[in-house]
Amino acid sequence: MNGLEIKQGTVENIDLIQPLWEELIQIHCELSPHFKDRYQNMTWDKRKRTLLEKSNDMLFEFVIDTNNNNIIGYCISTIEKHEEKAGEIDSIYIDEKYRKSGVGKRLVENAVTWFNSNNIETQRIMVAVGNEQVLDFYGKFDFYPAHIILKKRNDRF
């Protein structure tokens, strides 16, 4: 993690990660075998609104490469408003050039530590179909597939 710094974000500066979130959505669009149109139609404003509405408590961290002052990754985790003692890593992304640097590991560890400090019993991460290559990474933190949820193509996500 030489030259990489994790910073705590706030709701007020969450828009800093919009370009990275858009990169993530593009990846999902390319990988999705059934819902490309869903990803093509997603907007940052809709996603941000959904995140803010679902939770009273959020951990938002972003990563800066101090060599060039670029934001190269982020993680947004929430504690569910409507489900007692449940939390989710809602969105995490590391620029491809910085993967395997250890920063993704640190972000997930920080989220799990935050969940544990808030007595969150149900901790989850949703992985899009087509993006299964991340399952081994999440398995290192004891996150494993539990369900497969099928949706109709025209169903709202």
C-alpha positions as CSV (number, residue, x, y, z in Angstrom):
1,M,0.0,0.0,0.0
2,N,3.0,2.3,-0.5
3,G,1.7,5.7,-1.6
4,L,-1.9,4.8,-1.0
5,E,-4.0,6.4,1.7
6,I,-7.5,5.4,2.9
7,K,-9.6,8.4,3.9
8,Q,-13.0,8.5,5.5
9,G,-15.6,10.2,3.4
10,T,-18.9,11.8,4.2
11,V,-22.3,12.0,2.5
12,E,-21.3,15.5,1.5
13,N,-18.3,14.3,-0.5
14,I,-19.6,11.0,-1.8
15,D,-19.7,12.4,-5.3
16,L,-15.9,12.1,-5.4
17,I,-16.3,8.4,-6.3
18,Q,-18.8,8.8,-9.1
19,P,-16.2,8.2,-11.9
20,L,-15.1,5.0,-10.3
21,W,-18.6,3.8,-9.6
22,E,-19.3,4.4,-13.3
23,E,-16.3,2.2,-14.2
24,L,-17.7,-0.5,-12.0
25,I,-21.1,-0.3,-13.7
26,Q,-19.5,-0.5,-17.1
27,I,-17.7,-3.7,-15.9
28,H,-21.0,-5.1,-14.7
29,C,-22.6,-4.2,-18.0
30,E,-19.9,-6.0,-20.0
31,L,-20.0,-9.1,-17.7
32,S,-23.8,-9.4,-17.3
33,P,-25.3,-12.2,-19.4
34,H,-28.9,-11.0,-18.9
35,F,-29.1,-7.5,-17.5
36,K,-26.9,-5.3,-19.7
37,D,-29.7,-2.8,-20.2
38,R,-30.2,-2.5,-16.5
39,Y,-26.6,-1.4,-16.0
40,Q,-26.7,0.8,-19.1
41,N,-29.6,2.7,-17.6
42,M,-28.2,3.0,-14.1
43,T,-27.2,6.5,-13.0
44,W,-25.1,7.7,-10.1
45,D,-27.9,10.0,-8.8
46,K,-30.3,7.0,-8.6
47,R,-27.7,4.8,-6.9
48,K,-26.7,7.5,-4.4
49,R,-30.3,8.2,-3.5
50,T,-30.9,4.5,-2.9
51,L,-27.9,4.2,-0.6
52,L,-28.9,7.3,1.4
53,E,-32.5,6.0,1.7
54,K,-31.7,2.5,2.8
55,S,-29.5,3.4,5.8
56,N,-29.2,5.7,8.8
57,D,-25.5,4.8,9.1
58,M,-22.9,4.5,6.4
59,L,-19.1,3.9,6.3
60,F,-17.7,5.5,3.2
61,E,-14.0,5.2,2.6
62,F,-12.0,6.2,-0.5
63,V,-8.4,5.6,-1.5
64,I,-6.0,8.2,-2.8
65,D,-2.7,7.5,-4.6
66,T,-0.6,10.2,-2.9
67,N,1.9,10.1,-5.8
68,N,-0.6,11.7,-8.1
69,N,-3.5,12.6,-5.8
70,N,-6.0,10.5,-7.8
71,I,-8.8,8.6,-6.1
72,I,-8.3,5.0,-7.1
73,G,-10.8,3.1,-5.0
74,Y,-13.7,3.2,-2.6
75,C,-15.9,1.1,-0.3
76,I,-19.4,2.0,0.8
77,S,-21.0,-0.1,3.6
78,T,-24.3,0.5,5.3
79,I,-26.3,-0.7,8.3
80,E,-29.8,-1.5,7.2
81,K,-32.6,0.8,8.3
82,H,-35.3,-1.9,7.9
83,E,-33.6,-5.1,8.9
84,E,-32.3,-5.4,12.5
85,K,-28.6,-6.1,12.9
86,A,-27.9,-6.4,9.2
87,G,-25.3,-4.6,7.2
88,E,-24.0,-4.7,3.6
89,I,-20.9,-3.8,1.7
90,D,-22.9,-2.1,-0.9
91,S,-20.3,-1.0,-3.4
92,I,-16.5,-1.5,-3.6
93,Y,-14.2,-0.8,-6.4
94,I,-10.4,-0.6,-6.9
95,D,-8.9,0.7,-10.2
96,E,-7.5,-2.3,-12.1
97,K,-3.9,-0.9,-11.9
98,Y,-4.0,-1.0,-8.0
99,R,-5.6,-4.4,-7.5
100,K,-3.4,-6.9,-5.6
101,S,-1.9,-3.9,-3.7
102,G,-3.7,-4.9,-0.5
103,V,-6.0,-1.8,-0.4
104,G,-9.1,-3.8,-1.3
105,K,-8.3,-6.2,1.6
106,R,-8.0,-3.2,3.9
107,L,-11.3,-1.7,2.8
108,V,-13.2,-5.0,3.4
109,E,-11.4,-5.5,6.8
110,N,-12.4,-1.9,7.8
111,A,-16.1,-2.6,6.8
112,V,-16.2,-5.9,8.8
113,T,-14.6,-4.2,11.8
114,W,-17.2,-1.5,11.6
115,F,-20.0,-4.0,11.3
116,N,-18.6,-5.9,14.3
117,S,-18.3,-2.7,16.4
118,N,-22.0,-2.1,15.7
119,N,-23.0,-5.6,16.6
120,I,-24.1,-6.4,13.1
121,E,-24.9,-10.1,12.9
122,T,-25.9,-10.4,9.3
123,Q,-23.1,-9.1,7.0
124,R,-23.4,-9.5,3.3
125,I,-22.1,-8.5,-0.1
126,M,-24.1,-8.8,-3.3
127,V,-22.1,-10.0,-6.3
128,A,-23.5,-9.5,-9.8
129,V,-23.9,-12.6,-12.0
130,G,-21.0,-12.6,-14.4
131,N,-18.6,-11.2,-11.7
132,E,-18.0,-14.5,-10.0
133,Q,-14.2,-14.0,-10.2
134,V,-14.4,-11.9,-7.0
135,L,-15.8,-14.8,-4.9
136,D,-12.4,-16.2,-3.9
137,F,-11.4,-12.7,-2.7
138,Y,-14.5,-12.4,-0.6
139,G,-14.1,-15.9,0.7
140,K,-10.9,-14.8,2.4
141,F,-13.2,-12.8,4.7
142,D,-15.7,-15.6,5.2
143,F,-18.2,-14.3,2.7
144,Y,-19.7,-17.2,0.7
145,P,-22.6,-17.6,-1.7
146,A,-25.8,-18.2,0.2
147,H,-28.6,-17.7,-2.3
148,I,-29.2,-17.4,-6.0
149,I,-32.0,-14.9,-6.6
150,L,-33.6,-15.1,-10.0
151,K,-35.3,-11.9,-11.4
152,K,-37.3,-11.2,-14.5
153,R,-35.5,-9.0,-17.0
154,N,-38.0,-6.2,-16.6
155,D,-38.1,-6.4,-12.8
156,R,-36.9,-3.4,-10.9
157,F,-33.6,-3.9,-9.0
